Amino acid sequence: MQIPLLDLKAQYQKIKEECLKVTAEIYESQYFILGPHVETLEVEIAKYCGSEYAVGVSSGTDALLLALMAAEIGPGDRVITSPYTFFATAGSICRLGAVPVFVDIDPDTYNISPDAIRSCLSAMSQEDKKTLKAIMPVHLYGQCADMDPVLDIARDHHLLVIEDAAQAIGSEYKGKRAGAMGGIGCFSFFPSKNLGGFGDGGVMTTNSKKLYDDIKILRVHGGHPKYYHQKIGGNFRLDALQAAIVSIKLRYLDGWTAGRQKNAAAYRRLIASAGLDGVVRCPVEKETRHIYNQFVIDVAENRDGLRQFLTDNGVGSEVYYPVPLHLQKCFAYLGYGRGDFPVSEHAADHTLALPIYPELSEDQIAYVVEQLKKFYR
Ligand SMILES: *Cc1c(COP(=O)(O)O)cnc(C)c1O
């Protein structure tokens, strides 16, 4: 049996007619950048996420960069974030000359640990504290970070919270959706995300009219009105084609999420009945709507051997992320070393993402679990 990590072709077959129709209309209109499709999507996303405003942008990475620019974060400023995430989270901070301050993650959820943020703050010098501007939690794999304490800490220290929600559209924490809790939420429409376009794209959410206005101006080089620049922005515009495709997919998103949740439940059941509970840890759900952008297991032993065995038996998998950011070569100048964030380092060495896309059949999931069982027998 061949089971890829992700198969978008089945999804496309379901929405093909709608996609071809709307893209043909856009070709006829020859109106490709921003415009009505983007505006419609922005209204839909704000509603879906329960935020006041949304702004379509060129990618999830650009959303993060633009969020920091809107917050006027620059050289010498500091931003607290997780070292166990996709590169762009910290990359965007450094691109503006600011300094990522890494703190370790929660061993159950892999999300930023509020206790670790508190210890980091109490160890920080008064001088450094003055340069602290924001906290950037990541809602990793589709599950929200523990936001109440993060928001409390942010309020106490006058920090902006920028949610990296690139993997978490529709995810909930205590009834609130990802992107609607902090000052700004950043989402990605990269094709492999739960809500993906047919190319790069992203969206930002906020409840602040001021941030909304600033983001919209910065999205078009900071010109307002056009050709009159109060700020230095960039080209962060979303294409009409991407917006139109994402609008179509948004209507199916809750159904697809339900499919992913059902698959996650099937994995749990089958892994338990295979007697693998002590060997393979399934994702830990904590008071939140987990949308399973990824289904990531934590294995005590021989993760790399397991991955090879799965590959040899036709099962796709992925290691997110093999090197935590504090150990990346490009961040050596920050002065971190091995042992600084043991939970992140453990996750990098012991976790593996299994196929979870909604169209998977129970037979396919059973086959994957059978391979786990064979390997660990
Ligand atoms: C995908 C992702 C991004 C970047 O999004 P792009 O659209 O690929 O630029 C940022 N952060 C996280 C956590 C992601 O998973």
Ligand as a Chemical Component Dictionary entry (heavy atoms), coordinates in Angstrom:
data_LIG
# 
_chem_comp.id                   LIG 
_chem_comp.type                 NON-POLYMER 
_chem_comp.pdbx_formal_charge   0 
_chem_comp.three_letter_code    LIG 
# 
loop_
_chem_comp_atom.comp_id 
_chem_comp_atom.atom_id 
_chem_comp_atom.alt_atom_id 
_chem_comp_atom.type_symbol 
_chem_comp_atom.charge 
_chem_comp_atom.model_Cartn_x 
_chem_comp_atom.model_Cartn_y 
_chem_comp_atom.model_Cartn_z 
_chem_comp_atom.pdbx_ordinal 
LIG C1 C1 C 0 4.194 27.488 7.044  1  
LIG C2 C2 C 0 4.617 28.260 8.228  2  
LIG C3 C3 C 0 5.058 29.590 8.129  3  
LIG C4 C4 C 0 5.321 30.273 6.828  4  
LIG O1 O1 O 0 4.282 30.322 5.915  5  
LIG P1 P1 P 0 4.602 30.476 4.356  6  
LIG O2 O2 O 0 3.263 30.775 3.769  7  
LIG O3 O3 O 0 5.186 29.208 3.880  8  
LIG O4 O4 O 0 5.533 31.625 4.188  9  
LIG C5 C5 C 0 5.349 30.267 9.296  10 
LIG N1 N1 N 0 5.244 29.680 10.500 11 
LIG C6 C6 C 0 4.841 28.410 10.631 12 
LIG C7 C7 C 0 4.718 27.817 12.001 13 
LIG C8 C8 C 0 4.527 27.649 9.498  14 
LIG O5 O5 O 0 4.151 26.380 9.650  15 
# 
loop_
_chem_comp_bond.comp_id 
_chem_comp_bond.atom_id_1 
_chem_comp_bond.atom_id_2 
_chem_comp_bond.value_order 
_chem_comp_bond.pdbx_ordinal 
LIG C1 C2 SING 1  
LIG C2 C3 SING 2  
LIG C2 C8 DOUB 3  
LIG C3 C4 SING 4  
LIG C3 C5 DOUB 5  
LIG C4 O1 SING 6  
LIG O1 P1 SING 7  
LIG P1 O2 DOUB 8  
LIG P1 O3 SING 9  
LIG P1 O4 SING 10 
LIG C5 N1 SING 11 
LIG N1 C6 DOUB 12 
LIG C6 C7 SING 13 
LIG C6 C8 SING 14 
LIG C8 O5 SING 15 
# 
